[in-house]
Amino acid sequence: MSLDANCRFCGEPWDIYEFHSFPNYNKAVKAFQKYGCGMFNADPDDLDSASKCSNPVINPQLAAIAGALQELSDYPDEWMDAEQYL
């Protein structure tokens, strides 16, 4: 089992433990749901300054599945293993 959550815009995998490196875990999770991996470019103390992921799409199907998983749940543990739905 992978511990990765995929970006809803480009499909890139990110270790879910990355959210713990932010001052506010819950805000980081919400920012990832909204902006995808673009949130990692924002100031960790000001995630409202984040912008949507602009990376090239590496897997459109995986990105779509990641987006669906993130819409269905606010818990990153439930976003893991999106590849199983391909």
N, CA, C and O atoms as a GROMACS GRO file, in nm:
protein
  344
    1MET      N    1   0.084  -0.118   0.000
    1MET     CA    2   0.000   0.000   0.000
    1MET      C    3   0.088   0.125   0.000
    1MET      O    4   0.186   0.134   0.074
    2SER      N    5   0.051   0.216  -0.083
    2SER     CA    6   0.122   0.343  -0.095
    2SER      C    7   0.071   0.441   0.011
    2SER      O    8  -0.047   0.439   0.046
    3LEU      N    9   0.159   0.526   0.061
    3LEU     CA   10   0.119   0.630   0.156
    3LEU      C   11   0.107   0.764   0.084
    3LEU      O   12   0.124   0.870   0.144
    4ASP      N   13   0.078   0.758  -0.044
    4ASP     CA   14   0.070   0.878  -0.126
    4ASP      C   15  -0.074   0.919  -0.153
    4ASP      O   16  -0.163   0.835  -0.170
    5ALA      N   17  -0.094   1.049  -0.156
    5ALA     CA   18  -0.218   1.109  -0.206
    5ALA      C   19  -0.178   1.178  -0.336
    5ALA      O   20  -0.075   1.245  -0.342
    6ASN      N   21  -0.258   1.161  -0.437
    6ASN     CA   22  -0.224   1.220  -0.567
    6ASN      C   23  -0.290   1.356  -0.584
    6ASN      O   24  -0.400   1.380  -0.536
    7CYS      N   25  -0.219   1.443  -0.653
    7CYS     CA   26  -0.272   1.574  -0.686
    7CYS      C   27  -0.393   1.557  -0.778
    7CYS      O   28  -0.389   1.479  -0.873
    8ARG      N   29  -0.499   1.629  -0.749
    8ARG     CA   30  -0.622   1.620  -0.828
    8ARG      C   31  -0.609   1.686  -0.965
    8ARG      O   32  -0.695   1.666  -1.051
    9PHE      N   33  -0.504   1.763  -0.987
    9PHE     CA   34  -0.487   1.835  -1.112
    9PHE      C   35  -0.384   1.770  -1.205
    9PHE      O   36  -0.404   1.764  -1.326
   10CYS      N   37  -0.273   1.721  -1.149
   10CYS     CA   38  -0.169   1.663  -1.234
   10CYS      C   39  -0.150   1.513  -1.210
   10CYS      O   40  -0.091   1.444  -1.294
   11GLY      N   41  -0.198   1.461  -1.098
   11GLY     CA   42  -0.184   1.318  -1.068
   11GLY      C   43  -0.057   1.282  -0.995
   11GLY      O   44  -0.036   1.165  -0.961
   12GLU      N   45   0.030   1.379  -0.970
   12GLU     CA   46   0.157   1.351  -0.902
   12GLU      C   47   0.132   1.300  -0.760
   12GLU      O   48   0.048   1.354  -0.688
   13PRO      N   49   0.206   1.196  -0.719
   13PRO     CA   50   0.190   1.143  -0.583
   13PRO      C   51   0.267   1.226  -0.479
   13PRO      O   52   0.378   1.272  -0.505
   14TRP      N   53   0.205   1.243  -0.363
   14TRP     CA   54   0.266   1.313  -0.249
   14TRP      C   55   0.245   1.230  -0.124
   14TRP      O   56   0.135   1.181  -0.098
   15ASP      N   57   0.349   1.216  -0.047
   15ASP     CA   58   0.341   1.143   0.079
   15ASP      C   59   0.245   1.216   0.173
   15ASP      O   60   0.260   1.336   0.195
   16ILE      N   61   0.147   1.146   0.227
   16ILE     CA   62   0.047   1.213   0.311
   16ILE      C   63   0.108   1.271   0.438
   16ILE      O   64   0.048   1.358   0.501
   17TYR      N   65   0.226   1.224   0.476
   17TYR     CA   66   0.289   1.278   0.596
   17TYR      C   67   0.346   1.417   0.573
   17TYR      O   68   0.384   1.485   0.668
   18GLU      N   69   0.353   1.461   0.447
   18GLU     CA   70   0.398   1.598   0.416
   18GLU      C   71   0.307   1.701   0.482
   18GLU      O   72   0.353   1.810   0.518
   19PHE      N   73   0.180   1.668   0.499
   19PHE     CA   74   0.086   1.764   0.560
   19PHE      C   75   0.124   1.796   0.704
   19PHE      O   76   0.092   1.904   0.755
   20HIS      N   77   0.192   1.703   0.770
   20HIS     CA   78   0.234   1.725   0.909
   20HIS      C   79   0.348   1.826   0.920
   20HIS      O   80   0.378   1.873   1.030
   21SER      N   81   0.412   1.858   0.809
   21SER     CA   82   0.524   1.954   0.813
   21SER      C   83   0.474   2.099   0.815
   21SER      O   84   0.553   2.192   0.832
   22PHE      N   85   0.345   2.117   0.797
   22PHE     CA   86   0.287   2.252   0.799
   22PHE      C   87   0.243   2.287   0.940
   22PHE      O   88   0.207   2.199   1.018
   23PRO      N   89   0.245   2.417   0.974
   23PRO     CA   90   0.204   2.460   1.109
   23PRO      C   91   0.061   2.417   1.144
   23PRO      O   92   0.030   2.390   1.260
   24ASN      N   93  -0.026   2.413   1.043
   24ASN     CA   94  -0.165   2.375   1.067
   24ASN      C   95  -0.201   2.259   0.972
   24ASN      O   96  -0.225   2.280   0.853
   25TYR      N   97  -0.202   2.139   1.028
   25TYR     CA   98  -0.229   2.017   0.949
   25TYR      C   99  -0.362   2.027   0.875
   25TYR      O  100  -0.367   2.001   0.754
   26ASN      N  101  -0.468   2.063   0.944
   26ASN     CA  102  -0.601   2.067   0.882
   26ASN      C  103  -0.608   2.168   0.768
   26ASN      O  104  -0.673   2.143   0.667
   27LYS      N  105  -0.543   2.280   0.785
   27LYS     CA  106  -0.540   2.381   0.680
   27LYS      C  107  -0.461   2.330   0.559
   27LYS      O  108  -0.496   2.358   0.444
   28ALA      N  109  -0.354   2.256   0.585
   28ALA     CA  110  -0.274   2.199   0.476
   28ALA      C  111  -0.356   2.098   0.396
   28ALA      O  112  -0.351   2.095   0.273
   29VAL      N  113  -0.432   2.015   0.466
   29VAL     CA  114  -0.516   1.916   0.399
   29VAL      C  115  -0.620   1.986   0.312
   29VAL      O  116  -0.640   1.947   0.196
   30LYS      N  117  -0.685   2.087   0.366
   30LYS     CA  118  -0.786   2.162   0.289
   30LYS      C  119  -0.723   2.231   0.168
   30LYS      O  120  -0.782   2.235   0.060
   31ALA      N  121  -0.603   2.286   0.186
   31ALA     CA  122  -0.534   2.352   0.075
   31ALA      C  123  -0.500   2.251  -0.035
   31ALA      O  124  -0.510   2.283  -0.153
   32PHE      N  125  -0.458   2.131   0.004
   32PHE     CA  126  -0.428   2.027  -0.097
   32PHE      C  127  -0.554   1.990  -0.173
   32PHE      O  128  -0.549   1.970  -0.295
   33GLN      N  129  -0.665   1.979  -0.104
   33GLN     CA  130  -0.791   1.948  -0.171
   33GLN      C  131  -0.828   2.056  -0.271
   33GLN      O  132  -0.880   2.026  -0.379
   34LYS      N  133  -0.803   2.180  -0.238
   34LYS     CA  134  -0.842   2.293  -0.323
   34LYS      C  135  -0.742   2.323  -0.434
   34LYS      O  136  -0.782   2.344  -0.549
   35TYR      N  137  -0.612   2.324  -0.400
   35TYR     CA  138  -0.509   2.367  -0.493
   35TYR      C  139  -0.422   2.256  -0.550
   35TYR      O  140  -0.342   2.281  -0.640
   36GLY      N  141  -0.438   2.134  -0.499
   36GLY     CA  142  -0.350   2.027  -0.541
   36GLY      C  143  -0.207   2.054  -0.494
   36GLY      O  144  -0.187   2.120  -0.393
   37CYS      N  145  -0.110   2.004  -0.567
   37CYS     CA  146   0.028   2.018  -0.522
   37CYS      C  147   0.080   2.161  -0.536
   37CYS      O  148   0.192   2.190  -0.493
   38GLY      N  149   0.002   2.250  -0.595
   38GLY     CA  150   0.040   2.391  -0.598
   38GLY      C  151   0.052   2.450  -0.458
   38GLY      O  152   0.122   2.549  -0.438
   39MET      N  153  -0.017   2.388  -0.362
   39MET     CA  154  -0.012   2.440  -0.225
   39MET      C  155   0.126   2.426  -0.163
   39MET      O  156   0.159   2.498  -0.069
   40PHE      N  157   0.208   2.336  -0.214
   40PHE     CA  158   0.342   2.318  -0.161
   40PHE      C  159   0.435   2.434  -0.196
   40PHE      O  160   0.543   2.447  -0.138
   41ASN      N  161   0.394   2.518  -0.291
   41ASN     CA  162   0.474   2.635  -0.329
   41ASN      C  163   0.438   2.758  -0.246
   41ASN      O  164   0.504   2.862  -0.257
   42ALA      N  165   0.335   2.747  -0.164
   42ALA     CA  166   0.289   2.861  -0.083
   42ALA      C  167   0.370   2.872   0.046
   42ALA      O  168   0.438   2.778   0.087
   43ASP      N  169   0.362   2.988   0.108
   43ASP     CA  170   0.421   3.009   0.240
   43ASP      C  171   0.348   2.917   0.337
   43ASP      O  172   0.226   2.925   0.348
   44PRO      N  173   0.418   2.829   0.408
   44PRO     CA  174   0.353   2.735   0.501
   44PRO      C  175   0.267   2.804   0.607
   44PRO      O  176   0.172   2.745   0.659
   45ASP      N  177   0.300   2.928   0.639
   45ASP     CA  178   0.222   3.002   0.738
   45ASP      C  179   0.105   3.079   0.675
   45ASP      O  180   0.023   3.136   0.747
   46ASP      N  181   0.097   3.079   0.543
   46ASP     CA  182  -0.009   3.151   0.474
   46ASP      C  183  -0.057   3.070   0.354
   46ASP      O  184  -0.032   3.107   0.239
   47LEU      N  185  -0.125   2.960   0.380
   47LEU     CA  186  -0.171   2.872   0.273
   47LEU      C  187  -0.281   2.936   0.189
   47LEU      O  188  -0.314   2.885   0.081
   48ASP      N  189  -0.338   3.045   0.236
   48ASP     CA  190  -0.437   3.117   0.155
   48ASP      C  191  -0.371   3.182   0.034
   48ASP      O  192  -0.439   3.222  -0.060
   49SER      N  193  -0.238   3.192   0.036
   49SER     CA  194  -0.165   3.248  -0.077
   49SER      C  195  -0.134   3.142  -0.183
   49SER      O  196  -0.072   3.173  -0.285
   50ALA      N  197  -0.176   3.019  -0.160
   50ALA     CA  198  -0.148   2.909  -0.254
   50ALA      C  199  -0.219   2.932  -0.386
   50ALA      O  200  -0.320   3.002  -0.392
   51SER      N  201  -0.165   2.872  -0.489
   51SER     CA  202  -0.232   2.876  -0.619
   51SER      C  203  -0.246   2.734  -0.672
   51SER      O  204  -0.173   2.643  -0.632
   52LYS      N  205  -0.341   2.717  -0.760
   52LYS     CA  206  -0.371   2.586  -0.817
   52LYS      C  207  -0.249   2.528  -0.887
   52LYS      O  208  -0.171   2.600  -0.949
   53CYS      N  209  -0.234   2.399  -0.877
   53CYS     CA  210  -0.127   2.326  -0.945
   53CYS      C  211  -0.125   2.363  -1.093
   53CYS      O  212  -0.229   2.364  -1.160
   54SER      N  213  -0.007   2.392  -1.143
   54SER     CA  214   0.008   2.423  -1.285
   54SER      C  215   0.108   2.327  -1.352
   54SER      O  216   0.158   2.354  -1.461
   55ASN      N  217   0.137   2.217  -1.285
   55ASN     CA  218   0.229   2.117  -1.341
   55ASN      C  219   0.164   2.045  -1.458
   55ASN      O  220   0.042   2.036  -1.465
   56PRO      N  221   0.245   1.993  -1.549
   56PRO     CA  222   0.188   1.912  -1.658
   56PRO      C  223   0.118   1.788  -1.599
   56PRO      O  224   0.164   1.730  -1.501
   57VAL      N  225   0.009   1.751  -1.660
   57VAL     CA  226  -0.066   1.634  -1.614
   57VAL      C  227   0.013   1.509  -1.648
   57VAL      O  228   0.044   1.483  -1.764
   58ILE      N  229   0.047   1.430  -1.544
   58ILE     CA  230   0.124   1.308  -1.568
   58ILE      C  231   0.032   1.188  -1.590
   58ILE      O  232   0.072   1.091  -1.654
   59ASN      N  233  -0.091   1.194  -1.538
   59ASN     CA  234  -0.186   1.086  -1.558
   59ASN      C  235  -0.327   1.142  -1.536
   59ASN      O  236  -0.370   1.158  -1.422
   60PRO      N  237  -0.399   1.171  -1.644
   60PRO     CA  238  -0.530   1.233  -1.630
   60PRO      C  239  -0.632   1.145  -1.556
   60PRO      O  240  -0.714   1.197  -1.480
   61GLN      N  241  -0.626   1.014  -1.578
   61GLN     CA  242  -0.719   0.924  -1.507
   61GLN      C  243  -0.691   0.925  -1.358
   61GLN      O  244  -0.784   0.932  -1.277
   62LEU      N  245  -0.566   0.918  -1.322
   62LEU     CA  246  -0.528   0.917  -1.181
   62LEU      C  247  -0.564   1.050  -1.114
   62LEU      O  248  -0.609   1.052  -1.000
   63ALA      N  249  -0.545   1.160  -1.185
   63ALA     CA  250  -0.583   1.291  -1.132
   63ALA      C  251  -0.733   1.298  -1.108
   63ALA      O  252  -0.777   1.351  -1.006
   64ALA      N  253  -0.811   1.246  -1.200
   64ALA     CA  254  -0.957   1.246  -1.185
   64ALA      C  255  -1.001   1.160  -1.066
   64ALA      O  256  -1.090   1.198  -0.990
   65ILE      N  257  -0.938   1.046  -1.050
   65ILE     CA  258  -0.969   0.958  -0.936
   65ILE      C  259  -0.931   1.027  -0.806
   65ILE      O  260  -1.007   1.023  -0.709
   66ALA      N  261  -0.814   1.090  -0.803
   66ALA     CA  262  -0.770   1.162  -0.683
   66ALA      C  263  -0.870   1.272  -0.647
   66ALA      O  264  -0.904   1.289  -0.530
   67GLY      N  265  -0.916   1.344  -0.747
   67GLY     CA  266  -1.015   1.449  -0.723
   67GLY      C  267  -1.143   1.392  -0.664
   67GLY      O  268  -1.200   1.451  -0.572
   68ALA      N  269  -1.188   1.279  -0.717
   68ALA     CA  270  -1.310   1.216  -0.665
   68ALA      C  271  -1.291   1.172  -0.520
   68ALA      O  272  -1.379   1.192  -0.436
   69LEU      N  273  -1.176   1.110  -0.490
   69LEU     CA  274  -1.150   1.066  -0.354
   69LEU      C  275  -1.146   1.184  -0.257
   69LEU      O  276  -1.194   1.174  -0.144
   70GLN      N  277  -1.090   1.294  -0.302
   70GLN     CA  278  -1.079   1.413  -0.216
   70GLN      C  279  -1.215   1.481  -0.199
   70GLN      O  280  -1.238   1.548  -0.099
   71GLU      N  281  -1.304   1.465  -0.296
   71GLU     CA  282  -1.440   1.518  -0.282
   71GLU      C  283  -1.521   1.433  -0.183
   71GLU      O  284  -1.604   1.485  -0.109
   72LEU      N  285  -1.495   1.303  -0.183
   72LEU     CA  286  -1.572   1.211  -0.100
   72LEU      C  287  -1.530   1.211   0.046
   72LEU      O  288  -1.608   1.174   0.134
   73SER      N  289  -1.405   1.252   0.073
   73SER     CA  290  -1.354   1.243   0.209
   73SER      C  291  -1.258   1.358   0.239
   73SER      O  292  -1.184   1.403   0.152
   74ASP      N  293  -1.260   1.402   0.364
   74ASP     CA  294  -1.165   1.504   0.409
   74ASP      C  295  -1.042   1.442   0.476
   74ASP      O  296  -0.959   1.514   0.530
   75TYR      N  297  -1.030   1.310   0.472
   75TYR     CA  298  -0.924   1.240   0.542
   75TYR      C  299  -0.821   1.185   0.444
   75TYR      O  300  -0.852   1.096   0.366
   76PRO      N  301  -0.698   1.237   0.447
   76PRO     CA  302  -0.594   1.191   0.355
   76PRO      C  303  -0.571   1.039   0.357
   76PRO      O  304  -0.532   0.980   0.256
   77ASP      N  305  -0.595   0.976   0.471
   77ASP     CA  306  -0.578   0.830   0.477
   77ASP      C  307  -0.671   0.760   0.377
   77ASP      O  308  -0.642   0.649   0.334
   78GLU      N  309  -0.780   0.824   0.342
   78GLU     CA  310  -0.876   0.765   0.249
   78GLU      C  311  -0.848   0.804   0.104
   78GLU      O  312  -0.920   0.764   0.013
   79TRP      N  313  -0.742   0.883   0.082
   79TRP     CA  314  -0.704   0.921  -0.054
   79TRP      C  315  -0.593   0.833  -0.109
   79TRP      O  316  -0.560   0.840  -0.227
   80MET      N  317  -0.536   0.749  -0.024
   80MET     CA  318  -0.422   0.668  -0.065
   80MET      C  319  -0.465   0.560  -0.164
   80MET      O  320  -0.582   0.523  -0.171
   81ASP      N  321  -0.368   0.512  -0.239
   81ASP     CA  322  -0.387   0.402  -0.333
   81ASP      C  323  -0.490   0.430  -0.440
   81ASP      O  324  -0.568   0.341  -0.477
   82ALA      N  325  -0.492   0.551  -0.492
   82ALA     CA  326  -0.584   0.584  -0.601
   82ALA      C  327  -0.560   0.493  -0.722
   82ALA      O  328  -0.650   0.470  -0.802
   83GLU      N  329  -0.437   0.443  -0.734
   83GLU     CA  330  -0.402   0.358  -0.849
   83GLU      C  331  -0.487   0.232  -0.857
   83GLU      O  332  -0.505   0.176  -0.965
   84GLN      N  333  -0.539   0.188  -0.744
   84GLN     CA  334  -0.620   0.065  -0.743
   84GLN      C  335  -0.749   0.080  -0.823
   84GLN      O  336  -0.811  -0.019  -0.861
   85TYR      N  337  -0.790   0.203  -0.848
   85TYR     CA  338  -0.913   0.228  -0.922
   85TYR      C  339  -0.890   0.246  -1.072
   85TYR      O  340  -0.985   0.265  -1.148
   86LEU      N  341  -0.765   0.240  -1.116
   86LEU     CA  342  -0.736   0.254  -1.259
   86LEU      C  343  -0.782   0.132  -1.335
   86LEU      O  344  -0.766   0.125  -1.457
   0.00000   0.00000   0.00000
